[in-house]
Amino acid sequence: MKQGLDLTRVVLLGRTFEEYIRFFALDPAALKGKAILDVASGVSSFCAEATARGLDVTAADRIYSLPTDQIQTRCEHDLEQVAKAMESLPVYRWDFYRDVAHMCEFRERAYKIFLADYRVARSKRYVPIELPHLPFTNGQFDLTLVSYLLFVYEDQFPYQFHQQSIIELMRVTSEEARIYPIVTLEAQPSTYINRLMTDPALAHLKFEKIQTDFEFLRNSNFYLRITRAE
């Protein structure tokens, strides 16, 4: 029996700058001067908020081929549906968000900040993509972040998609990529992690599970750090 969200597609839930800092254990001061790519960014406000802080962030997601009103309709619907479903699920810890209503405040703030920025800066820093391909040059970014797509939707994306996406992420990244979370929607460790670590096609890469102090989905207090093997 499923314990987590039963989703048939990737949902549009926005996360804030504050949440990204917690997900990826980021030091905002250390991000100054770095080119940052946020993949599968959706309606998160990280790009908009980081830009307002003087950081260089590019957001990339398949939904950026859509007009603002369509994105707004979809993310409002997704938040309403997911919030209702979450209330009775045992796979979440509410230490940070306290309850569903407070979590929804984060999600609403994120997508409203995103939508305002998307309306005026869509052509500047919001790039439509279709993983596992990225329309960027080799090593264009110092740091790449991916939240709530790879691993968490393991039942919808096969291993090859993960493998090819990671190869492409690292092609456009000169330093490191970070992926969060590394558990499924059932709060179980992704079965793909060990396969990636031993995959000959990824022998040029180094994988590290880095523990953090943030946990919403149970067992999600880790991100995967990917660098080049020495």
Secondary structure, DSSP 4 states (H G I P E B T S, - for coil): ---S---SS-------HHHHHHHHT--GGGGTT-EEEEET-TT-SHHHHHHHTT-EEEEE-GGGGS-HHHHHHHHHHHHHHHHHHHTT-TTB--TTT-SHHHHHHHHHHHHHHHHHHHHHHHHHHEE--BTTB--S-TT-EEEEEEESSTTTTTTTS-HHHHHHHHHHHHHSEEEEEEEE--B-TTS-B-THHHHHHT-GGGTTEEEEEEE-S--SBTT--EEEEEEE--
